[in-house]
Amino acid sequence: MPIAANLLLKITYFYHPSNRRKKFPQGRWHRRKLFFGTVIKVELIHSPISTTQVEVNYCAEPLPISALWLTLLMKPYRPAFALKNFSSLAPSKPPISVQNVETFIDARSIKTGFDPNTCRSNFMVENLLRKGYLSTARQVFDQMPSRNTVSTNMMISGYVKSGDLLKARHMFDTMLDRTAVTWTIIIGGYVQKSQFHEAFKLFAEMRRHDTQPDPVTFATLLSGCNDAEADNELVQVHGLVLKLGYHSSIIICNSLVDSYCKTDHLDFASRVFEDMPERDSISFNALINGFAKDGLTEDAITLFLQMQNLGFKPSDFTFAGVLSAAIRLNDLAFGQQIHGFLVKTGFVGNVFVGNALLDFYSKYDCLVEAGKLFDEMPDLDGISYNVIITCYAWSGQHEEAISLFRELQFTGFKRRQFPFATMLSIAANVLDLQMGQQIHSLAIVTTADSELVVGNSLVDMYAKCGRFEEAEKIFRSLAKRSTVPWTAIISGYVQRGFHEEGLNLFNEMHKAGVRADQATFASILKASANLASLSLGKQIHSFVIRSGYMSNVFSGSALLDMYAKCGSIKDSIQLFQDMSERNIVSWNALISAHAQNGDAKATLDSFEKMVQSGFQPDSVSFLSVLSACSHCGLVQEGLRYFRTMTRIHNLVPKKEHYASMVDMLCRSGQFNEAEKLMDEMPFDPDEIMWSSVLNSCRIHKNQELARKAADQLFSMEVLRDAAAYVSMSNIYAAAGQWDNVGKVKKAMRERGIRKVPAYSWVEIRHKLHVFSANDMLHPQMEEIRKKIEMLSKQMEKEGYKPDTSCTLHDVDENIKIESLKYHSERLAIAFALISTPEGSPILVIKNLRACTDCHAAIKVISKIIRREITVRDSSRFHHFKDGICSCGDYCGETSIAQNDCSLMWSFSQCIGISVLMVIDMVSFQKPEVERQPVWCALAFASRDFESEPQGDSGLKVLIGKLVESFTGLACRI
């Protein structure tokens, strides 16, 4: 009898290509041989004919067939099984028509009690759904004169598989007769959509309707218990399993083990596993993967060996779990042994296992091995590309990652599964907005932008690229705003210098009830550090303690850095000493803290202690050390550590390291050595290096090299650093070349460069007060002005004379002197003096480098008011106390030569005192002695100094004698 359908089933020829890459460019073809050597193909084509016909075209002599064969192939309730296996039968003569098939389907359906018309319709619907023709299947379903539960179950299943849960639920709700299969299908739909609570509600409703769940129902429901939110439901389901007597069902027990592992209840998972009367490979796989995920690597490997001993054959899932354990075990050799075992057992060709191996090698940064494995894999999928692209991205090889991503686009794999998040992270790290926008467009086309992980990466990319409007728009549109997107947008604001906006978002995050993690705290601690708000930093410190992250080494390092940048080096040291666990990050934070605060000896001591503790220094460690050597004038030490970096620790210096070395040599006036280093380094000097040269040329009056540096900077079309232009302008202004000053300013206007105005701020009673040069807008400006005038008179009595060369304007000398009084840092200090108790320390932050005159003036002020004044400028910390600065007047703006500081260091190291003590003692004994001979004498004397003098007085007498004896030996030394 005819069945309404718009399809013609035609059997012809069949070929199917498999996925191959690089190694097999032509592709490998598989043949499906049926009919005992006859090759056929089933092809669906649209036809206006409204009946179903089956035509068989033979390529060989037909063989006899018995109608009984088809009858024997029939299974109860599955008439479609007959036609599915029809192609495996030998053909008859004449060809079998659809009437023959229908006859046997009808016979079997009558025997099983089903209506023949309904059975044939169900068969048609099932085949249409299998081929993905959902709308056509619905048409056939709607035209069916009579339907049964099987018909509706198939349609519900079709909607569930297509992702249309709304229509599936509507059809389910209209059903009158529901079986356990029906409930299982709709529950599975909600589980598939990660709506577990709704799935559990349906399961409870199923129980109220007195429908007995079967093992498949329990397995389906348990597959949705994969996070901590499902803990209570998981326990209830487990209890019901025991109550109904399903505790011996291997299907349910495997699902229970898997669910307990996914919800981090390994003790319950192990108990269920041990109590199982029967186990299979799936049981072992679930627990092995659970142990591996939770970091119990030894337990995972022990269970794997037990599985082998009991004779269970491992599967691809087994090896995936074992390789995951090998990653956490931090044992590359063990993973390589597993790789060898996979080669012997033939699993290495499995794409799932191959992906696990790729992930293993990528986690160990074995790029060569990972690349080789990827090229040799016989089959690849989207995950293979995702893993290798992520591997290259993490290792900083962005070009290779981008190249593979382009290749991935032509493979035919599902575009929705492309590694959009990884590619967006690359765009964010290199600040390539255009690339990020292109990836965003591709994500929109594939609808991958609706995925949470891609949305989070989009927020991160736009925020880091400074496009906060787009970042906020995507952030607000996210269906679920977890910790990750909150942290991404907060981090973006902080990295771009919008610290207050970042802190405001953190408050909003806290009010929304979203829990901050260590990355969130690192960002807001950075914001408070950059604002130098010690009180805010302490509040965040308390928050970290309450949140339970205090023992986390990452949070501890961020706190250490915050206290250091807020000038509280004592708190930084105490935090480091209290750390229960330390790593290279915490050591680097301590080294950097000492370097920023100008304590070169503590910086180098910390570095050496780190090495002695067994930690391998990285590029960040050496950058802090070289910076300390540069700021404190330790040229010889800096050169030695630079050589150590390459020769002993096998680290390749980056641009930042060369820039620090160039700065160090230029500060000391060793311009020939600096130029030689720039000529020999593997890349061209950038604007930072030439700016260092330019600044040092101004200090050392090297006009010839200054012109060369200025020409190099002018030739850079991409020069965006306003400080470089300002340095050029300052040099011309100091030389009275006002025409050239005008040219520099014109170039700045043409290139859209604006000079960054100088600001200083101070925190008084939890509020930041910001000042600019000659600022008259503060409400207490009259009191500030009076304080400045009073200090000026006292400073004059102490012998202070303004350095008017710091005011680079062609104006009257008196106007220059008056302008110097009202530099931003002096306004901030004056305000702090009238707003804080006597004797309390003062912390002032400046966004640019302090000028020479302000440095000298603050030294005198600290002596007059007898307070410690800390100034953090763009370069370093300056701790002023009793007329002395912690930088030893080596702030890059003074005339003390680099060699002087190196010699002071040599002497102080030898006799175990600080450089500042040497300076103080020499000045105390013979202040009129010129510095260079004094330092030479001290260095010369230190060579033969073997015993430490007893007491300060003895030390002063000895230094006095050394100065007296060796002042005239400068030339000889």
LINNORLIN-V112785 format. One record per helix or strand of 3 or more residues. SS is the DSSP state (H for helix, E for strand). FROM is the first residue (numbers start at 1). TO is the last residue. If there is no record, write none. Layout:
ss=SS from=FROM to=TO
ss=SS from=FROM to=TO
This chain:
ss=E from=7 to=12
ss=E from=15 to=17
ss=H from=22 to=24
ss=E from=29 to=31
ss=H from=35 to=37
ss=E from=41 to=46
ss=E from=54 to=56
ss=H from=67 to=73
ss=H from=80 to=84
ss=H from=86 to=88
ss=H from=98 to=112
ss=H from=116 to=130
ss=H from=134 to=143
ss=H from=149 to=162
ss=H from=165 to=174
ss=H from=180 to=192
ss=H from=196 to=208
ss=H from=215 to=222
ss=H from=228 to=244
ss=H from=250 to=262
ss=H from=266 to=275
ss=H from=281 to=293
ss=H from=297 to=309
ss=H from=316 to=329
ss=H from=332 to=345
ss=H from=347 to=349
ss=H from=351 to=363
ss=H from=367 to=376
ss=H from=382 to=394
ss=H from=398 to=408
ss=H from=415 to=417
ss=H from=420 to=429
ss=H from=433 to=445
ss=H from=448 to=450
ss=H from=452 to=464
ss=H from=468 to=477
ss=H from=483 to=495
ss=H from=499 to=511
ss=H from=518 to=531
ss=H from=534 to=547
ss=H from=553 to=565
ss=H from=569 to=578
ss=H from=584 to=596
ss=H from=600 to=612
ss=H from=619 to=632
ss=H from=635 to=647
ss=H from=655 to=667
ss=H from=671 to=680
ss=H from=687 to=700
ss=H from=703 to=715
ss=H from=722 to=734
ss=H from=738 to=750
ss=E from=759 to=764
ss=E from=767 to=772
ss=H from=781 to=797
ss=H from=804 to=806
ss=H from=813 to=821
ss=H from=824 to=835
ss=E from=842 to=846
ss=H from=852 to=865
ss=E from=869 to=872
ss=E from=877 to=881
ss=H from=898 to=911
ss=H from=915 to=926
ss=H from=931 to=943
ss=H from=951 to=969
